[in-house]
Amino acid sequence: MMNLIANSQKIKGECNLQIHIRLAEPFWRSVGIRDLSLNIADGSRVSDLLALLRKDYPALSVELDQSPPHIFIEDLEADAASFLTEGGHLHIVWPVAGG
C-alpha cells in the first residue's frame, strides 16, 4: 500500500504529531492514494488537519465541499473541534444513507 508523508510547518509550532489518514471513496481518488501520514503541530484539531489537506490537495477540497465527510479518530466519530494525538488514525468517510 502506498504511503505519503507530508511535512508542513504550522503557526502553532513545530510539526511533531504524526497522524495517519485513511481516505474512503470518493475522497481518495482526488489524492490518488488511500493512506496518508502527515506531520502536524501539537495542539492541532481536526479542523486544522482538514485545512492542511485542502491546501495540499485542491481536488480533495472540492470533494469535501460537495460531500462533507464523517470523520473518525480510531473508532470514535469526531468533529472539527476534536484534538489530534500522536500516532492517531483518522478515517475520512463519505456519508451514505440507504434503505
Residue frames as qw, qx, qy, qz and C-alpha x, y, z in Angstrom:
[[0.000, 0.889, 0.459, 0.000, 0.00, 0.00, 0.00],
 [0.410, 0.502, -0.025, 0.761, 1.36, 3.39, -0.96],
 [0.428, -0.740, -0.368, 0.367, 2.05, 5.87, 1.82],
 [0.323, 0.684, 0.035, 0.653, 2.80, 9.59, 1.63],
 [0.489, -0.572, -0.347, 0.559, 4.47, 11.66, 4.33],
 [0.205, 0.762, 0.163, 0.593, 3.99, 15.41, 4.12],
 [0.465, -0.369, -0.377, 0.711, 5.76, 17.80, 6.46],
 [0.044, 0.745, 0.307, 0.591, 4.16, 21.17, 6.99],
 [0.252, -0.037, -0.455, 0.854, 5.01, 24.00, 9.38],
 [0.228, -0.759, -0.569, -0.218, 2.07, 25.46, 11.26],
 [0.039, -0.730, 0.147, -0.667, 1.89, 28.79, 13.07],
 [0.762, -0.601, -0.026, -0.239, 1.22, 26.95, 16.34],
 [0.496, -0.655, 0.567, 0.058, 4.66, 25.37, 16.43],
 [0.057, 0.424, -0.851, -0.304, 6.75, 22.56, 15.11],
 [0.822, 0.079, -0.306, -0.475, 5.17, 19.62, 13.38],
 [0.016, 0.391, -0.887, 0.245, 5.70, 16.86, 15.86],
 [0.676, 0.105, 0.595, -0.423, 2.45, 14.86, 15.73],
 [0.121, 0.161, -0.823, -0.531, 2.26, 12.18, 13.10],
 [0.635, 0.243, 0.413, -0.606, -1.30, 11.43, 12.01],
 [0.169, -0.003, 0.905, 0.390, -2.30, 8.52, 9.79],
 [0.500, 0.359, 0.121, -0.779, -5.21, 9.23, 7.47],
 [0.301, 0.177, 0.902, 0.253, -7.35, 6.74, 5.56],
 [0.350, 0.292, -0.129, -0.881, -9.42, 8.27, 2.76],
 [0.516, 0.301, 0.794, -0.109, -12.56, 6.39, 1.74],
 [0.231, 0.407, 0.653, 0.595, -14.43, 6.60, -1.56],
 [0.703, 0.642, 0.127, 0.278, -14.62, 9.09, -3.30],
 [0.225, -0.952, 0.172, 0.113, -12.08, 11.19, -1.39],
 [0.670, -0.390, 0.489, 0.399, -9.02, 9.06, -2.07],
 [0.649, 0.494, 0.442, 0.372, -9.47, 9.44, -5.84],
 [0.110, 0.987, 0.034, 0.113, -8.85, 13.20, -5.50],
 [0.383, -0.793, 0.463, 0.102, -5.48, 12.48, -3.90],
 [0.627, 0.514, -0.566, -0.151, -4.56, 9.34, -5.82],
 [0.396, 0.144, -0.856, 0.299, -3.85, 7.20, -2.75],
 [0.603, -0.572, -0.495, -0.256, -5.92, 5.89, 0.15],
 [0.715, -0.576, -0.236, 0.319, -3.44, 6.30, 3.01],
 [0.264, 0.777, -0.183, 0.541, -1.54, 9.40, 4.07],
 [0.642, -0.490, -0.340, 0.481, 0.71, 10.21, 7.00],
 [0.156, 0.819, 0.034, 0.550, 1.01, 13.89, 7.90],
 [0.491, -0.210, -0.444, 0.719, 3.10, 15.67, 10.47],
 [0.149, -0.773, -0.293, -0.543, 1.18, 18.45, 12.17],
 [0.050, 0.489, -0.453, 0.743, 1.70, 20.73, 15.19],
 [0.217, -0.261, -0.823, 0.456, 0.90, 19.79, 18.78],
 [0.154, 0.413, 0.431, -0.787, -2.49, 21.09, 19.79],
 [0.252, 0.097, -0.546, -0.793, -3.96, 20.70, 16.30],
 [0.587, 0.233, 0.561, -0.536, -7.58, 19.81, 15.82],
 [0.569, 0.360, 0.712, 0.200, -9.42, 18.01, 13.05],
 [0.320, 0.914, 0.209, -0.134, -10.25, 21.41, 11.51],
 [0.139, -0.800, 0.471, 0.344, -6.51, 22.20, 11.24],
 [0.482, -0.125, 0.815, 0.295, -5.86, 18.88, 9.52],
 [0.499, 0.637, 0.586, 0.048, -8.72, 19.42, 7.07],
 [0.153, 0.952, -0.068, -0.257, -7.39, 22.90, 6.27],
 [0.288, -0.582, 0.673, 0.354, -3.95, 21.41, 5.58],
 [0.521, 0.190, 0.805, 0.210, -5.43, 18.70, 3.35],
 [0.397, 0.834, 0.366, -0.115, -7.49, 21.31, 1.45],
 [0.001, 0.890, -0.320, -0.324, -4.35, 23.39, 0.88],
 [0.313, -0.438, 0.786, 0.304, -2.17, 20.48, -0.22],
 [0.222, 0.193, 0.907, 0.301, -4.84, 18.73, -2.32],
 [0.284, 0.190, -0.030, -0.939, -7.13, 21.25, -4.09],
 [0.496, -0.071, -0.693, -0.519, -9.13, 18.49, -5.81],
 [0.356, -0.290, -0.835, 0.304, -9.86, 16.98, -2.39],
 [0.051, 0.226, 0.324, -0.918, -11.07, 20.37, -1.23],
 [0.452, 0.032, -0.391, -0.801, -13.71, 20.30, -3.98],
 [0.533, -0.174, -0.818, -0.129, -14.83, 16.80, -2.91],
 [0.249, -0.259, -0.692, 0.626, -15.05, 17.84, 0.73],
 [0.227, 0.162, 0.076, -0.957, -17.22, 20.82, -0.24],
 [0.541, -0.008, -0.549, -0.637, -19.56, 18.66, -2.31],
 [0.807, -0.295, -0.492, -0.141, -19.86, 15.86, 0.25],
 [0.232, -0.697, 0.492, -0.467, -18.93, 16.91, 3.79],
 [0.597, 0.139, -0.788, 0.058, -17.37, 13.80, 5.33],
 [0.788, -0.597, -0.023, -0.147, -17.85, 11.89, 8.52],
 [0.316, 0.642, -0.611, 0.340, -14.57, 11.79, 10.42],
 [0.897, -0.420, -0.132, -0.043, -13.47, 9.07, 12.81],
 [0.077, 0.692, -0.659, 0.285, -10.44, 9.07, 15.09],
 [0.138, -0.137, 0.964, -0.181, -9.71, 5.45, 15.86],
 [0.068, -0.367, -0.905, -0.206, -13.27, 4.04, 16.21],
 [0.039, -0.653, -0.539, 0.531, -14.97, 7.18, 17.51],
 [0.304, 0.762, 0.382, 0.426, -16.75, 9.80, 15.42],
 [0.408, -0.339, -0.132, 0.838, -15.02, 13.16, 15.69],
 [0.237, 0.914, 0.329, 0.014, -15.91, 16.73, 14.85],
 [0.461, 0.742, -0.096, 0.477, -13.88, 19.74, 13.72],
 [0.281, -0.825, 0.301, -0.388, -13.02, 20.68, 17.32],
 [0.960, -0.270, 0.033, 0.062, -11.60, 17.25, 18.23],
 [0.173, -0.818, 0.532, 0.135, -7.92, 17.26, 19.15],
 [0.843, 0.382, -0.380, 0.010, -5.42, 15.09, 17.31],
 [0.662, -0.638, 0.394, 0.010, -2.95, 12.88, 19.16],
 [0.016, 0.613, -0.752, -0.241, 0.40, 11.40, 18.23],
 [0.060, -0.119, 0.976, 0.171, 0.05, 8.35, 16.03],
 [0.524, 0.336, 0.498, -0.604, -3.70, 8.80, 15.73],
 [0.193, 0.154, 0.841, 0.481, -5.59, 7.07, 12.95],
 [0.349, 0.442, 0.202, -0.802, -8.15, 9.27, 11.25],
 [0.305, 0.272, 0.847, 0.340, -10.65, 7.92, 8.74],
 [0.275, 0.342, -0.042, -0.897, -12.44, 10.27, 6.35],
 [0.256, 0.273, 0.923, 0.087, -15.66, 8.62, 5.19],
 [0.223, -0.155, -0.420, -0.866, -18.29, 9.65, 2.69],
 [0.431, 0.094, 0.594, -0.673, -21.69, 9.89, 4.38],
 [0.295, -0.038, -0.814, -0.498, -24.01, 7.25, 2.98],
 [0.507, 0.078, 0.549, -0.660, -27.63, 6.55, 3.72],
 [0.354, 0.074, -0.777, -0.516, -29.89, 3.96, 2.29],
 [0.566, -0.043, 0.521, -0.637, -32.73, 1.76, 2.92]]
